[in-house]
Amino acid sequence: MKGFWNYFWIIYTLFFAIPFPMLIYYNTEYGIIDEDGGTRPWLALTLLALSAALWLMLIQRWFSRWIVLPFIMRRNIVRLLKEGVRKDARIITSKILPAAGKDVVSREIVCSLPNFVGTEVTEKLEVNDTKPELNRYDEGKTIPLLIDDKLKAVPHLTLDGVTVEMRAGRLTMLLLAWLLIIAAIAGYYVYSYQLENHGRGWRFLEFYHPLVLCPFIVLVGGFSFGKLINLFIGTPGNGLQLKYYGIRTDAQIVSAEQTGTYINEQPQVRFELRYQDTTGKTHTASLKKIVPLLDLNMTRQESIPVFYLKEDPQQVVFASDIEE
């Protein structure tokens, strides 16, 4: 469910960040001018500097995610192989995926393992099996996982004994895509200047010009929509902490009421929960969650599984959210 919302908001943000401002700008009366025939010089230069800074921030962020992150992940996996906490996981389901290469079977497995306080949790992994004849990833088999007990690494777990390879072809394509984006941004600066300067230099710039507005929306949208996803779905920012250090219990649903907010025509529901911790003390918590129309029956259940932190029982999450 969360994967769907991630992709939905990415597409939603990109549409309203790039083509939508351009459509509005180039199909309306743009360019508020002063009596000299343009934006005031100091303001135009300020907007030009702001635009360049915003685009540079985006370019740097994309470079970090597309080019630098794979190397960081490789380093983290190598560290996990040396320092990770070992957990034996039992394979619950194992599904063969499209071929990964010659003599390699790609599988999607779901496995069950104890977290750091002994609660059973599930993880979904994709593995490339180079020795399929050994049937190491069949249902019911046990595999060793290594987990970062600080939960800071990306990824936070890996298979024990995994080999790490960098795909030079994929990195090359990502680098070319990054360079193409830089060329497109530079080209748009040239295009805008030639189309709109009318002998006034950069004095055609306004805050709502796409050169300024597009990167601003992408940066702000990327941050705020990520927060909104967690708010609407019900998964807190410390979901991994709750998953690996949380205790599972059944919480009584005291009430479940729609908040009036809808995302993709699916209602957001506020749950009032009551549960007991391991010492027998009763706690109450309130959670908001987008509930698909086909799953509204969950609001009429007497209880629902949740995870909570022993040291902070008010930190609660639905078990289904973190297991997904």
MOBEL-V810764 format. One record per backbone hydrogen bond with DSSP energy under -1.0 kcal/mol. CO is the residue of the C=O (numbers start at 1). NH is the residue of the N-H. E is the energy in kcal/mol with one decimal. If there is no record, write none. Layout:
BEGIN
CO;NH;E / CO;NH;E
END
This chain:
BEGIN
1;5;-1.9 / 2;6;-2.4 / 3;7;-2.1 / 4;8;-2.7 / 5;9;-2.6 / 6;10;-1.9 / 7;11;-2.4 / 8;12;-2.6 / 9;13;-2.8 / 10;14;-2.5 / 11;15;-2.2 / 12;16;-2.0 / 13;17;-1.4 / 14;18;-1.9 / 15;20;-2.2 / 18;22;-1.4 / 19;23;-2.6 / 20;24;-2.4 / 21;25;-2.6 / 22;26;-2.7 / 25;28;-1.0 / 28;30;-1.1 / 34;37;-1.8 / 38;34;-1.5 / 40;44;-2.7 / 41;45;-2.5 / 42;46;-1.7 / 43;47;-2.6 / 44;48;-2.3 / 45;49;-2.4 / 46;50;-2.5 / 47;51;-2.8 / 48;52;-2.4 / 49;53;-2.4 / 50;54;-2.5 / 51;55;-2.4 / 52;56;-2.4 / 53;57;-2.1 / 54;58;-2.0 / 55;59;-2.9 / 56;60;-2.5 / 57;61;-2.2 / 58;62;-2.8 / 59;63;-2.3 / 60;64;-2.2 / 61;65;-2.2 / 62;66;-2.9 / 63;67;-2.2 / 63;68;-2.0 / 64;69;-2.5 / 68;72;-1.9 / 69;73;-3.0 / 70;74;-2.1 / 71;75;-2.2 / 72;76;-2.6 / 73;77;-2.5 / 74;78;-2.2 / 75;79;-2.1 / 76;80;-2.7 / 77;81;-2.3 / 79;83;-3.2 / 80;84;-2.4 / 85;147;-2.3 / 87;145;-3.2 / 89;143;-2.9 / 90;112;-2.9 / 91;140;-2.7 / 93;110;-2.2 / 95;108;-3.1 / 101;104;-1.6 / 105;129;-3.4 / 106;97;-3.5 / 107;127;-2.4 / 108;95;-2.6 / 109;125;-2.9 / 110;92;-3.3 / 110;93;-1.7 / 111;123;-2.3 / 112;90;-2.8 / 113;121;-2.9 / 115;118;-1.6 / 119;115;-3.0 / 121;113;-2.5 / 123;111;-2.7 / 125;109;-2.8 / 127;107;-3.0 / 129;105;-2.4 / 131;134;-1.9 / 132;135;-1.5 / 135;138;-1.0 / 138;141;-1.9 / 141;91;-3.0 / 143;89;-3.1 / 144;160;-2.4 / 145;87;-2.9 / 146;158;-2.0 / 147;85;-3.1 / 148;151;-1.2 / 156;148;-2.8 / 158;146;-3.0 / 159;162;-1.6 / 166;168;-1.1 / 167;171;-2.4 / 168;172;-2.3 / 169;173;-2.1 / 170;174;-2.3 / 171;175;-2.4 / 172;176;-2.4 / 173;177;-2.4 / 174;178;-2.4 / 175;179;-2.4 / 176;180;-2.4 / 177;181;-2.1 / 178;182;-2.0 / 179;183;-2.3 / 180;184;-2.4 / 181;185;-2.6 / 182;186;-2.7 / 183;187;-2.6 / 184;188;-2.0 / 185;189;-1.9 / 186;190;-2.0 / 187;191;-2.7 / 188;192;-2.8 / 189;193;-2.3 / 190;194;-2.5 / 191;195;-2.3 / 192;196;-2.5 / 193;197;-2.0 / 197;200;-2.9 / 200;203;-1.3 / 202;205;-1.8 / 203;39;-3.2 / 206;209;-1.7 / 209;212;-1.9 / 209;213;-3.1 / 210;214;-1.7 / 212;216;-1.2 / 213;217;-2.6 / 214;218;-2.2 / 215;219;-2.4 / 216;220;-2.6 / 217;221;-3.2 / 218;222;-2.4 / 219;223;-1.3 / 220;224;-3.0 / 221;225;-2.6 / 223;227;-1.4 / 224;228;-2.3 / 225;229;-2.5 / 226;230;-1.6 / 227;231;-2.1 / 228;232;-3.2 / 229;233;-3.0 / 230;234;-1.9 / 232;290;-1.1 / 236;239;-1.1 / 238;242;-2.3 / 239;243;-2.2 / 240;244;-2.6 / 241;245;-2.0 / 242;246;-1.0 / 244;116;-2.1 / 247;308;-1.8 / 249;306;-3.0 / 251;304;-2.2 / 252;254;-1.0 / 252;274;-2.0 / 255;272;-2.6 / 257;270;-3.4 / 261;268;-2.5 / 263;266;-1.7 / 266;263;-2.6 / 267;291;-2.6 / 268;259;-2.6 / 269;289;-2.1 / 270;257;-2.1 / 271;287;-2.3 / 272;254;-2.5 / 272;255;-1.3 / 273;285;-2.0 / 274;252;-3.3 / 275;283;-3.3 / 277;280;-1.8 / 281;277;-2.4 / 283;275;-2.4 / 285;273;-3.4 / 287;271;-3.8 / 289;269;-3.0 / 292;295;-2.0 / 293;296;-1.1 / 295;298;-2.1 / 296;299;-1.7 / 297;300;-1.7 / 298;301;-1.1 / 302;253;-2.3 / 304;251;-2.8 / 305;319;-2.0 / 306;249;-2.3 / 307;317;-1.8 / 308;247;-3.0 / 312;315;-2.4 / 315;309;-1.2 / 317;307;-2.7 / 318;322;-1.3 / 319;323;-1.9 / 320;324;-1.1
END
